[in-house]
Amino acid sequence: MCCEGERQRQSDHSPSVVADGETVAYVLVQPDYYDGLKLLAQAFSTSKMTEGNFSVYRSEHCTVENVIAQVVVPLHARNEERLFPGCISAICRDIRAITQDDRRAVCVLDDGLPDFPAHATLGFSEYVRAQTRSVKIAVRANLCRVFGAYPDQLTVQPLLGAAQRPA
């Protein structure tokens, strides 16, 4: 079965499996993945998606302060030139609805960390992982669309946390 890991909690630090109605957010890092106007090709890395470890967070299970402490501060410490203009987000059911050849294309798994239980990962489904690079790029384009980030338009939101929903 496709995306089998979604059915059971993957981390003891996660509050639960990721529900279809949850908001999943991705912190924008400038200049690494965002140029101030649009996402760059490095965003939604096909290699990380193939490995199943593309990091996102579940906004209903954390505060903005938690996102800053667990995502922004460590990334900034590695490169003080980085800027963090906000995030982009999508509803989990919309991510899970992405298909390729009428098959699920993207899995969403809980991956809570000791100090960041809201951590989750995105990854290509077993079917997509076995496909060519061009298929993976096409699925990535659909994922960008779901996050409202394709082709050259992007709505940047403030970092999301508990009790905040995208506009």
VOPAGU-2260 file (C-alpha; in pm, 1 decimal, decimal comma):
REM VOPAGU-2260
SITE   aa  ch    i         X         Y         Z
SITE  MET   A    0       0,0       0,0       0,0
SITE  CYS   A    1     117,5     351,7     -77,8
SITE  CYS   A    2     242,8     580,1     202,6
SITE  GLU   A    3     184,9     305,2     459,5
SITE  GLY   A    4     378,2     498,4     728,0
SITE  GLU   A    5     109,3     766,6     738,5
SITE  ARG   A    6    -125,7     528,7     919,3
SITE  GLN   A    7      75,1     504,0    1239,2
SITE  ARG   A    8     274,8     748,7    1445,5
SITE  GLN   A    9     639,4     746,7    1337,6
SITE  SER   A   10     789,7     928,8    1633,8
SITE  ASP   A   11     726,4     903,5    2006,3
SITE  HIS   A   12     769,7    1281,2    2014,9
SITE  SER   A   13     481,7    1345,8    1772,5
SITE  PRO   A   14     138,0    1424,2    1911,1
SITE  SER   A   15     -26,1    1202,4    1645,2
SITE  VAL   A   16     -19,5    1107,7    1279,7
SITE  VAL   A   17     -64,7    1405,0    1048,7
SITE  ALA   A   18    -437,8    1455,5     991,7
SITE  ASP   A   19    -579,6    1548,7     652,6
SITE  GLY   A   20    -711,5    1881,7     782,2
SITE  GLU   A   21    -381,8    1998,8     933,0
SITE  THR   A   22    -184,0    2291,7     795,7
SITE  VAL   A   23     169,5    2199,7     694,2
SITE  ALA   A   24     415,2    2488,9     665,9
SITE  TYR   A   25     756,7    2535,5     508,4
SITE  VAL   A   26     991,0    2809,4     632,7
SITE  LEU   A   27    1132,5    3017,4     347,2
SITE  VAL   A   28    1507,6    3064,3     357,1
SITE  GLN   A   29    1647,6    3350,5     152,6
SITE  PRO   A   30    1867,3    3334,4     -56,5
SITE  ASP   A   31    1895,9    2951,9     -38,4
SITE  TYR   A   32    1545,0    2857,6    -156,6
SITE  TYR   A   33    1371,9    3189,3    -217,1
SITE  ASP   A   34    1492,2    3495,1    -407,0
SITE  GLY   A   35    1248,5    3747,9    -262,1
SITE  LEU   A   36     992,7    3690,1    -538,0
SITE  LYS   A   37     975,4    3318,5    -612,0
SITE  LEU   A   38    1094,9    2979,0    -500,4
SITE  LEU   A   39    1422,0    2862,7    -649,4
SITE  ALA   A   40    1477,4    2520,5    -805,1
SITE  GLN   A   41    1649,5    2402,9    -484,5
SITE  ALA   A   42    1326,4    2439,7    -286,2
SITE  PHE   A   43    1132,7    2113,8    -248,1
SITE  SER   A   44    1451,6    1920,6    -322,9
SITE  THR   A   45    1380,9    1608,2    -528,4
SITE  SER   A   46    1666,9    1427,6    -352,4
SITE  LYS   A   47    1521,5    1500,3      -7,4
SITE  MET   A   48    1174,2    1410,7    -135,4
SITE  THR   A   49    1312,1    1080,8    -271,7
SITE  GLU   A   50    1473,6    1008,6      66,0
SITE  GLY   A   51    1145,3    1098,5     237,4
SITE  ASN   A   52    1303,5    1358,9     462,6
SITE  PHE   A   53    1194,2    1698,5     335,2
SITE  SER   A   54    1131,4    1896,9     655,9
SITE  VAL   A   55     810,4    2087,7     720,9
SITE  TYR   A   56     613,9    2159,5    1036,6
SITE  ARG   A   57     258,6    2117,6    1161,2
SITE  SER   A   58     142,8    2465,1    1254,4
SITE  GLU   A   59    -134,4    2349,6    1489,6
SITE  HIS   A   60     120,3    2174,6    1712,4
SITE  CYS   A   61     366,9    2455,1    1781,9
SITE  THR   A   62     401,3    2823,2    1849,7
SITE  VAL   A   63     575,6    3080,9    1634,1
SITE  GLU   A   64     838,5    3106,6    1908,1
SITE  ASN   A   65     897,6    2731,3    1880,9
SITE  VAL   A   66     945,8    2757,6    1501,7
SITE  ILE   A   67    1192,5    3040,8    1549,5
SITE  ALA   A   68    1388,1    2849,1    1815,1
SITE  GLN   A   69    1389,5    2513,3    1637,2
SITE  VAL   A   70    1409,4    2614,0    1269,1
SITE  VAL   A   71    1512,2    2975,7    1217,6
SITE  VAL   A   72    1783,1    3009,5    1486,0
SITE  PRO   A   73    1974,6    2691,5    1388,5
SITE  LEU   A   74    1961,9    2777,2    1016,5
SITE  HIS   A   75    2071,8    3135,0    1084,2
SITE  ALA   A   76    2356,8    3012,7    1305,2
SITE  ARG   A   77    2496,1    2813,4    1011,1
SITE  ASN   A   78    2479,4    3117,1     781,1
SITE  GLU   A   79    2416,8    3464,1     923,5
SITE  GLU   A   80    2349,3    3600,6     573,1
SITE  ARG   A   81    2021,1    3409,2     557,5
SITE  LEU   A   82    1688,0    3586,4     584,0
SITE  PHE   A   83    1358,5    3429,5     690,1
SITE  PRO   A   84    1072,3    3627,1     534,8
SITE  GLY   A   85     802,2    3384,5     647,3
SITE  CYS   A   86     652,3    3059,2     528,8
SITE  ILE   A   87     427,4    2898,2     273,8
SITE  SER   A   88     165,3    2645,5     374,0
SITE  ALA   A   89     -77,6    2385,4     246,6
SITE  ILE   A   90    -353,6    2167,8     386,6
SITE  CYS   A   91    -233,4    1809,9     425,7
SITE  ARG   A   92    -526,6    1660,5     230,4
SITE  ASP   A   93    -426,7    1875,3     -69,9
SITE  ILE   A   94     -69,0    1746,5     -51,7
SITE  ARG   A   95    -194,0    1387,9     -26,4
SITE  ALA   A   96    -423,9    1446,4    -325,7
SITE  ILE   A   97    -128,9    1497,1    -562,6
SITE  THR   A   98    -114,2    1204,6    -802,4
SITE  GLN   A   99     106,1    1070,4   -1077,2
SITE  ASP   A  100     -42,1     818,7   -1321,0
SITE  ASP   A  101    -350,9     801,7   -1094,6
SITE  ARG   A  102    -138,1     697,1    -794,8
SITE  ARG   A  103     -51,5     882,4    -475,1
SITE  ALA   A  104     260,8    1089,3    -529,8
SITE  VAL   A  105     348,6    1250,7    -195,5
SITE  CYS   A  106     345,4    1113,0     159,7
SITE  VAL   A  107     318,8    1327,4     476,0
SITE  LEU   A  108     462,1    1171,6     791,7
SITE  ASP   A  109     485,7    1286,4    1150,6
SITE  ASP   A  110     850,1    1313,7    1258,5
SITE  GLY   A  111     838,2    1486,3    1595,4
SITE  LEU   A  112    1169,3    1574,6    1755,2
SITE  PRO   A  113    1232,1    1600,3    2132,1
SITE  ASP   A  114    1219,4    1982,5    2129,5
SITE  PHE   A  115     999,6    2015,6    1821,5
SITE  PRO   A  116     704,8    1773,0    1821,6
SITE  ALA   A  117     551,0    1960,5    1525,8
SITE  HIS   A  118     825,5    1845,3    1286,7
SITE  ALA   A  119     699,7    1642,1     991,0
SITE  THR   A  120     842,8    1521,1     663,2
SITE  LEU   A  121     728,2    1505,0     305,3
SITE  GLY   A  122     847,8    1238,8      66,9
SITE  PHE   A  123     767,7    1088,7    -267,5
SITE  SER   A  124     548,8     779,5    -259,9
SITE  GLU   A  125     703,3     443,0    -334,0
SITE  TYR   A  126     567,5     467,9    -687,7
SITE  VAL   A  127     721,5     808,8    -760,0
SITE  ARG   A  128    1054,8     714,4    -601,5
SITE  ALA   A  129    1087,8     444,4    -869,2
SITE  GLN   A  130    1020,7     688,9   -1155,0
SITE  THR   A  131    1254,5     903,0   -1365,1
SITE  ARG   A  132    1390,7    1240,0   -1256,9
SITE  SER   A  133    1154,1    1416,7   -1497,9
SITE  VAL   A  134     852,9    1255,5   -1326,8
SITE  LYS   A  135     986,0    1364,6    -987,3
SITE  ILE   A  136    1027,9    1720,2   -1117,2
SITE  ALA   A  137     668,7    1717,2   -1243,0
SITE  VAL   A  138     543,0    1598,7    -902,3
SITE  ARG   A  139     753,4    1868,7    -735,5
SITE  ALA   A  140     586,5    2128,4    -961,3
SITE  ASN   A  141     246,1    2004,1    -845,8
SITE  LEU   A  142     361,8    2022,3    -483,5
SITE  CYS   A  143     471,2    2382,4    -539,6
SITE  ARG   A  144     126,6    2460,3    -680,5
SITE  VAL   A  145     -41,3    2312,9    -371,7
SITE  PHE   A  146     176,5    2537,4    -155,3
SITE  GLY   A  147      74,0    2832,1    -375,9
SITE  ALA   A  148     425,8    2875,7    -507,0
SITE  TYR   A  149     418,6    2812,1    -879,3
SITE  PRO   A  150     499,1    2921,5   -1145,6
SITE  ASP   A  151     630,8    3268,7   -1053,9
SITE  GLN   A  152     385,7    3377,5    -788,8
SITE  LEU   A  153     425,2    3325,9    -419,6
SITE  THR   A  154     221,7    3436,8    -122,0
SITE  VAL   A  155     454,3    3464,8     176,1
SITE  GLN   A  156     280,9    3439,1     513,1
SITE  PRO   A  157     413,6    3521,1     857,3
SITE  LEU   A  158     545,3    3214,3    1037,1
SITE  LEU   A  159     246,4    3006,0    1149,1
SITE  GLY   A  160     191,1    2855,6    1491,5
SITE  ALA   A  161     -92,1    2724,6    1703,1
SITE  ALA   A  162    -418,5    2916,1    1666,1
SITE  GLN   A  163    -299,1    3076,3    1343,1
SITE  ARG   A  164    -428,3    2969,7    1004,2
SITE  PRO   A  165    -320,3    3091,9     663,0
SITE  ALA   A  166    -517,8    3385,4     527,1
